[in-house]
Amino acid sequence: MKKLIKAEDVRVCKKNREVIQLDAHTLITPGAKDLASELGVEIKYCKATEKAEEKASVNAGAKSGQQDGDCEKIERLVKEKLRGEAVSDAAVRRIVREVMGAVTAVQPKLPPIEKESDPGGLRLIRGGSVALERFDTGVVTDKVGIREILTTKECPNLATGFMEIERSSFDWTLGYDELSYITEGNLNITVNGKTYHGHAGDVFFIPKNTSVTFGSPDYGKFFFTAYPANWREL
């Protein structure tokens, strides 16, 4: 299993004046990489990892250039369609780029979750095998991931899964009851103008019909259970 370097690990390295070593068995989150640059924490790559980083950077640049060209073409088309309408060029440009960002944020195929099952219904889920997919908060730049770990067939009454938030926040109104146990980092929940700061080992209970803001200033991961199981529909 690969080791994941997160923002909190970078802060520890800064405090202990350590260097982050990256190899084929170690990954670093984008937020952690940005924070390392801000704090002046050195990141050292093994040769294989360094080549992979260079290749990824080149590919990202090419993709970005292609996307910019596509955006410009779409902008011209939209302006032609809206000719005579009271819509500014800046508004067209912003909307097109937000839409393109959402369209091109293609989800990678997730590896299966490792489980052990008993005919009577018991399940053992290997937490380390749970890779998260992007959770759409409505803002393209938000870094929020989620993955449910049991199907409704396996657990018809409760939804269960993991969510992580990296230097992001989003508003949400719950049409269901939820318990959230923080497994890593910290989670902030704001309700009625007050922010509650939770840390690893803490548990939040959020009752149905509550409007909150979920967020983390660096990184937070939590395990959640929601009732009823069809929480997405509510």
ABEGO torsion letter per residue (X at the ends): XBBBBBAAAAAAAAAAGBBBBBBAABBBBAAAAAAAAAAGBBBBBBAAAAAAAAAAAAAAAAAAAAAAAAAAAAAAAAAAAABGBBBBAAAAAAAAAAAAAAAABBBBBBBBBBBBBBAAGBBBBBAAABBBBBBBAGBAABBBBBBBABBAAABAABBBEBBBBBGBBBBBBBABBBBBBBABEBBBBBBGGBBBBBBBGBBBBBBBGBBBBBBBABBBBBBBBBOBAAAAAX
